[in-house]
Amino acid sequence: MNTTKDIIIASLEEALKKLNINKAVILTESKNYGDYSTNLPLTLQKDLGKKAMEIANDLVKNIDLKKYTAISEIQVAEPGFINFWVSDSVLVDTVNSIIAQGEHYGEVLQKDKGAVNIEFVSANPTGFLHIGHARNAAIGATLCNVMEKAGHRVVREYLVNDYGNQMHNLAISIFARYQQIFNPSYEMPEDAYRGGDVIHFAKAFYEKYNDQYKNVEFTKEIEVLFKEFGREIALENIKKDLKSFGVWMDLYSSEKEAYEKNEVWPYIHKLKTTYKKDGAVWLATTTGGKDDKDRVIIKSNGDSTYLCADIAYHAKKFEALGDKEKGKIIDIWGADHSGYVERVKFSFEDLGYRRDQIEMILFQLLRIVKDGVEIKMSKRLGTSFTLRELLELVGKDAVRYFLIDRSYNSKIDFDVKKVTEANETNPMFIIKYAHARCAQMLDKAGYSSVKAKSLDDEYAQKLVNELKEYPELIQTMAKTYKVNLLPQYLLKLAGTFNSFYSNVKVLGTEHEESYIALVKATKIVLANGMNLMDLDIPEKM
């Protein structure tokens, strides 16, 4: 279904065609005059050798309002803008359509846009999730919801990195903390993890085994026991914290299992640009000048590198989508992984897949600030500030909202005081309060069903125009992955609703039902947007 904006753009494109002009049309919401506006004539002055006002009038003369009935009026304004007004019938139809579609407004019901695997969080199973994982989780979970609304079949995946040296370090860490229960002077190994989460894991091990492994030698068999126990309890806590954060996964993929099931080497053998040097196997990632140096995938001692398993992992999960033409995989990584992007993309293309079918979203990390002081995180030193602690401190909604409110390449100072303030300095509060106000107005009006008939008030029209943007917003976020556009849109919608509420008398007027219908439509869109972020949606505040 074409939006009003699409229709206006089509009218301008047709006018350009009649005048034999080839130019892309950019249409924006008008801030002061009309519903939509374009500066197209100003951009054509140099090419056509005419004044913008003359070009604007020529374009308007070639727009057939009988054909484009969604447009009620067009005016030219100095120095060369064209302003459009939308027909009242279109506004009314929009409101009634939103009410009819309810929670489905803005979504593509036919899932034909292609399958997407989105892998996010994927923290090593060596401890609790910390605040560095919080932004990853917030971005990933919201993007998954958006992609589904946009018509994609989405697979949410967590890669469990349980094969490398970090699992050995986890085993020696839990073993040492377990021994310290009996002998406090037992020395921690140099490579041990020293966070409080490892102490928690050791206590859990003691609860299960008591003193059965007191003073035992750390043999290979003992290492496997502590390693497996650590992996399982770490994953158990990770899943628990993700659930508390409103995040869930379709799939947890084990790197260790991939090796055990021989799922790595078949893909590595298919690579075309590998070569041997100094006893190691290299991948020629500098081919085409895209990487600064070639990368080792199998060391001279026969051990595989992390990249080796990652190459197979990406190929395997793409094939599992079963959508060779439209399928796509998206990884969400911290900005410190930027140097890793090219080598993974190169290997994916080397295996015969399209480069545009794998994307990496990189985000900057955040600082937690309380009373003007940064709460530092250092897993090794035992001062890590966990996601669990953050949720207890400010609640799920504040974390989910504020961690996607900024662009990915922006660093965030998460101020504990500011994000929990229940006033108009807090954008999340403004959005929730607007929804609660809608709910209270609907409750007071008491309509069992409601339908818009006429919306000729300027504040009502501005609100409808804002509501009309929601489906396009979903599509834009699905194409660009910029979920930070969502809280910005909801805040603007809440502000537009508050202007309507402050300037328009709703109850006891001849247009009461139409205005109540508009309030209901606004409530629906606010709720739909908040649902994408998994925020609690208040009926009262």
Sequence and secondary structure as in RCSB ss.txt:
>XXXX:A:sequence
MNTTKDIIIASLEEALKKLNINKAVILTESKNYGDYSTNLPLTLQKDLGKKAMEIANDLVKNIDLKKYTAISEIQ
VAEPGFINFWVSDSVLVDTVNSIIAQGEHYGEVLQKDKGAVNIEFVSANPTGFLHIGHARNAAIGATLCNVMEKA
GHRVVREYLVNDYGNQMHNLAISIFARYQQIFNPSYEMPEDAYRGGDVIHFAKAFYEKYNDQYKNVEFTKEIEVL
FKEFGREIALENIKKDLKSFGVWMDLYSSEKEAYEKNEVWPYIHKLKTTYKKDGAVWLATTTGGKDDKDRVIIKS
NGDSTYLCADIAYHAKKFEALGDKEKGKIIDIWGADHSGYVERVKFSFEDLGYRRDQIEMILFQLLRIVKDGVEI
KMSKRLGTSFTLRELLELVGKDAVRYFLIDRSYNSKIDFDVKKVTEANETNPMFIIKYAHARCAQMLDKAGYSSV
KAKSLDDEYAQKLVNELKEYPELIQTMAKTYKVNLLPQYLLKLAGTFNSFYSNVKVLGTEHEESYIALVKATKIV
LANGMNLMDLDIPEKM
>XXXX:A:secstr
   HHHHHHHHHHHHHHHTT       EE SSSSSEEE HHHHHHHHHTS HHHHHHHHHHT  TTT TTEEEEE
EETTTEEEEEE HHHHHHHHHHHHHHGGGTT  SS  S EEEEE     TTS  BHHHHHHHHHHHHHHHHHHHT
T EEEEEEEE  SSHHHHHHHHHHHHHHHHHH TT    TT   SHHHHHHHHHHHHHHTTTTTT    HHHHHH
HHHHHHHHHHHHHHHHHHHTT   SEEEEHHHHHHTT SHHHHTT SSEEEETTEEEE TTGGG SSS EEEE T
TS B HHHHHHHHHHHHHHHHT TTT EEEEEEEGGGGGGHHHHHHHHHHTT  GGGEEEEEE  EEEEETTEEE
   TTTT   BHHHHHHHH HHHHHHHTTSS TTS EEEEHHHHT  STT HHHHHHHHHHHHHHHHHHH  SS 
      SHHHHHHHHHHHTHHHHHHHHHHH  TTHHHHHHHHHHHHHHHHHHH   TTSTTHHHHHHHHHHHHHH
HHHHHHHTT    S  
